[in-house]
Amino acid sequence: MEKEKYLRQLSPIDEILELPAMKDLILNYPRTVMVNATRTVINELRRTIIATKKEDELRSISLEPDDLVPLIHELVKEVMSPSLRRVINATGVVIHTNLGRSILAPLAVDAILSVASNYSNLEFNLDEGVRGSRHSHVEDLLRSLTGAEAAMIVNNNAGAVLLALSAIAEGKEVIISRGQLVEIGGSFRIPDVMCQSGAILKEVGTTNKTYLEDYQKAIGEETALLLKAHTSNFRVVGFSAEVPLQDLVALGKKHKLPVMEDLGSGVLVDLSKYGLSHEPTVCESVKTGVDVVTFSGDKLLGAPQAGVIIGKEKLIAVMKKHPLARALRVDKLTLAGLEETLRLYLDPAKAIEEIPTLSMILAPLPKLKKKAEKLAKKLKEKVGTKYSIEVIEDVSMVGGGALPLEELPTAIVALSTKNLSASKLESKLRKSDPPILGRVREDKVLLDVRTIQPEEIGEIAGVLATIS
Ligand SMILES: *Cc1c(COP(=O)(O)O)cnc(C)c1O
C-alpha cells in the first residue's frame, strides 16, 4: 500500500530539529516549544496522509522536511505571542467590560510601572519603621474626596458587597427593595451575593414601587442592615417609586440599623455639570449619613479594577479584620494605579481632562467630528480606491452599567467595500494585528472615534491596507 510508504517517509522530529533552516528558530524559541510544534506539524501531516483517499492527492503532499519549517514557524509564533493583548476599541462603548473597562491615565500607568519593577512600602510604615496597612495609601485621599470617615479597597465591587454583607449581616436579615434585586452583567446578582455572604434576604415592596413603610414594616429582631443597590444597566420607567437614600438613612437611625448603598459605578464628579444626565455621586451618598458605600474602581472612576468601600470607621474596621478581607485583598499594582487616579480628582478639571474614561465620555461632538475627518482622510489616502469611506453622526454608549439611557452624540467613520460583506470585513478587522473592533450596521462597518486613541488613527489605516 502506497500510504505506508508515505508514512514511513515522514522525517523523525530530531532530524527536522537539526535542519539548517531551523537554526534561527531554535536559537530564538524555547526548545520544548520547538519540539512540541514540530510534533504537532508531523502528526497533522500523518493525519492528512491517512485521510487522503486518492493516489494523485497523496502524491501532491510535500514530505520535504524543509517545507515543514514555515508551518512550524507559524505555530511557534502563535504559541509565543500573548493571548491577552491590546485591541483597538472602535465600538464607542467607553466602559466596555469585555475590552477591559477603563484605560488608565498616564500618571497611573507610571505609578504602576514603578511599583511593579521595584520594592515598595506596600505594608510598611516608613515614618515609624513598623508594619503598615495597604489601605493607608488611598484612605486619606478617599476621605478628603468623599467626606467619608474611613475606606478600604478590595478586588472588585462584587467583592466589596460580599465582604460588607458578610461582616455586617452574616446570619441576619438584610432588607432590600424588590425593584433592586437585579442582575448586573457578568452574573453579579444581588440575591446570590447575599446568599453567599450568609445574610438573609428580606425583600420588600414590588418590582416597580417600594415605599418607606415597606422597609419599616419589615424591620424586626433579626434585621442587621438596610441595603440600597444601584440598578445599573436596568431602569424601571413609568409608574415607579423608590425610597431616597436619605429617608432610608433616617429610618436606619431611628432603629439603630446601619444602611448601605451599592453605588455600582461610583462617580466623583457631577457629570450633570457637563451636560450628561445626573448620576448620583459618591459625595452625595456620603452626605446623607449612610454607613457604608461600595463602588467599582474601573467604571466611571476610570481607575484599575477594584472595589472601594467607604463609610463609618467602626464598620470599616470590622471589615478590615474579616477573613474575607484577606481573600479579596487588592494587589500593589492596583493600589498604585488607584492612588494616582484618585489624586487627579483633587482638581476635578484635571480629572476630566486626564482620566481617559471621563475625557472620552465628555468629548464634545465638534472634536469627535474632527477626529473622524482625520481618520477618514487617512483611510482615503491608503485604501480610498477599494473602500467607500464616509463620516456620519451617530450615538455612543457609556457602558459598564453607568448612565444606561444616555446617548452620547458622536462621529463615526462608515466603511464598505464591494469585495467584502460588512460581516466579513468586521471579522477580518477583528482578526488583524492589532485587532480592531467596530460595529456592523446594515452593509457597513462603523468605527466610532470616541474610543479610538489618537495614535491609533494611522494604525487603523495601515491595518486596512493589508486586508484583502
Ligand atoms: C458593576 C456593579 C457591580 C459589580 O462591580 P465589579 O467591580 O464589576 O465587581 C456591583 N453592583 C453594581 C450596582 C454594579 O453596577
Ligand as a Chemical Component Dictionary entry (heavy atoms), coordinates in Angstrom:
data_LIG
# 
_chem_comp.id                   LIG 
_chem_comp.type                 NON-POLYMER 
_chem_comp.pdbx_formal_charge   0 
_chem_comp.three_letter_code    LIG 
# 
loop_
_chem_comp_atom.comp_id 
_chem_comp_atom.atom_id 
_chem_comp_atom.alt_atom_id 
_chem_comp_atom.type_symbol 
_chem_comp_atom.charge 
_chem_comp_atom.model_Cartn_x 
_chem_comp_atom.model_Cartn_y 
_chem_comp_atom.model_Cartn_z 
_chem_comp_atom.pdbx_ordinal 
LIG C1 C1 C 0 -20.874 46.785 38.295 1  
LIG C2 C2 C 0 -21.632 46.616 39.535 2  
LIG C3 C3 C 0 -21.253 45.662 40.480 3  
LIG C4 C4 C 0 -20.073 44.760 40.260 4  
LIG O1 O1 O 0 -18.890 45.523 40.284 5  
LIG P1 P1 P 0 -17.500 44.860 39.827 6  
LIG O2 O2 O 0 -16.498 45.916 40.135 7  
LIG O3 O3 O 0 -17.636 44.561 38.376 8  
LIG O4 O4 O 0 -17.313 43.633 40.636 9  
LIG C5 C5 C 0 -21.985 45.555 41.627 10 
LIG N1 N1 N 0 -23.061 46.335 41.849 11 
LIG C6 C6 C 0 -23.459 47.272 40.954 12 
LIG C7 C7 C 0 -24.662 48.104 41.261 13 
LIG C8 C8 C 0 -22.764 47.444 39.772 14 
LIG O5 O5 O 0 -23.161 48.373 38.883 15 
# 
loop_
_chem_comp_bond.comp_id 
_chem_comp_bond.atom_id_1 
_chem_comp_bond.atom_id_2 
_chem_comp_bond.value_order 
_chem_comp_bond.pdbx_ordinal 
LIG C1 C2 SING 1  
LIG C2 C3 SING 2  
LIG C2 C8 DOUB 3  
LIG C3 C4 SING 4  
LIG C3 C5 DOUB 5  
LIG C4 O1 SING 6  
LIG O1 P1 SING 7  
LIG P1 O2 DOUB 8  
LIG P1 O3 SING 9  
LIG P1 O4 SING 10 
LIG C5 N1 SING 11 
LIG N1 C6 DOUB 12 
LIG C6 C7 SING 13 
LIG C6 C8 SING 14 
LIG C8 O5 SING 15 
# 
